[in-house]
Amino acid sequence: AIDIKTLRAATGIITLDPGFKNTGSCESAITFLDGEKGVLRYRGYSIEELAEKADFLEVAYLLIFGELPNKEELEKFHKDIKAESHVDEEMKKILDGFPKSAHPMGVISSLTSALIAFNPSSVNVSSKEDMYHAIVRLLAKFPVLVAWTHRKKMGLPLDYGDDSLGYVENIHKMMFKRPNQEYKRNEVVIEALDKLLILHADHEQNCSTSTVRIVGSSHAGLFASISAGISALWGPLHGGANQAVLEMLQAIEADGGDTKRYMAKAKDKKDPFRLMGFGHRVYKNFDPRARIIKKAADEVLSDLGIEDPILDIAKGLEKEALEDDYFVKRKLYPNVDFYSGIIYRALGIPVEMFTVMFALGRLPGWIAQWREMRLKGEPIGRPRQVYIGENQRPFKALDKR
Ligand code: ACO
């Protein structure tokens, strides 16, 4: 038997797989995904059961450390997070420097990077304990940054957290508490937020997670790796799709609600328009998260007494796509982003914040993947290429070009 290193050295053979459609980048014990059957499990637990029975902090612990926490473990985890929730006042000056019009994904990625300056000991982690501290710090401070980013966008003064509240409830308070008003707990909203965050918490080696692992593989540090992951998530073909979906639904509504015309546009190969929120690199049957979110969207809207014509347009598009040859043949089904924006909108979250909410949910998954990669001592990620440029040629002086 000849190992791959020797084979490569002897033959110069490398595999070429643009978009890594067929390439496994690592071994991982975190998330199982069967795209054909529409199965998603975190550490062996089905996404349906977790969304129904667990809360987001338990799921974060499960993803990162591999087991569901018992009561004491969960309490300690939460206590450690609460002890780290202070964000340096100087960070507010950085936030102030952004115009109100700045896209929240750019703001949150910059603030996450800026956190490194105020927490330098989180960079060089050489033991499990160091890792734990860096992880807890980020889980504590990231929601504060998300809330700040949201309040800046809404023109609201910053609000502080409350240690007596649960993790998600505290996020809700930091984001939504109105100045000079008591914070009011809303069970429906908190449950919906919890569910949304759980459904987004991990999804194996997608674009942003692969980014986190590859940046982390250079030992750049957790916060820098996550900041890079946030940038990867921003794109409309990935996490940015939730913003793009809502903007598309709004455009269809403003245009008279003719879903058939937009279906035709999506199928027209000369038109770059795609039906946002449809299709997935891995799910070729259905996205199990979309099913849960669709139900949650119905519940939240009915509990809050909201009638949203956008939801009707979304349902109409889904129905038409499921009966359309083009979509059926290409196995294009609604993905997680198709319905999440409708819930965010019902909660009063501005469209540009949607992908930030996705990042908030994905944080534990990114952390778990980063930790797994570092604990396994994976080598630096460094793909090869097939060179197709000019052959060797002599230099041409400036006056000869
Ligand atoms: N609308 C119309 N046609 C589509 C769509 C769509 N949303 N998605 C794919 N297709 C078509 C393509 O044009 C292509 O057609 P062809 O075979 O005739 O050329 C075929 O379906 C396959 O599409 P690919 O782009 O090759 O599939 P890929 O796996 O590379 O892309 C992706 C997956 C990026 C999700 C794609 O389906 C897409 O752009 N969807 C819309 C954006 C979106 O919703 N992204 C969120 C993904 S989920 C997430 O990141 C959380």
Boltz pocket constraint, residues with backbone or C-beta under 6 A from the ligand:
constraints:
  - pocket:
      binder: B
      contacts: [[A, 236], [A, 237], [A, 238], [A, 239], [A, 241], [A, 266], [A, 267], [A, 273], [A, 274], [A, 275], [A, 276], [A, 277], [A, 278], [A, 279], [A, 280], [A, 281], [A, 282], [A, 330], [A, 332], [A, 335], [A, 336], [A, 337]]
      max_distance: 6.0
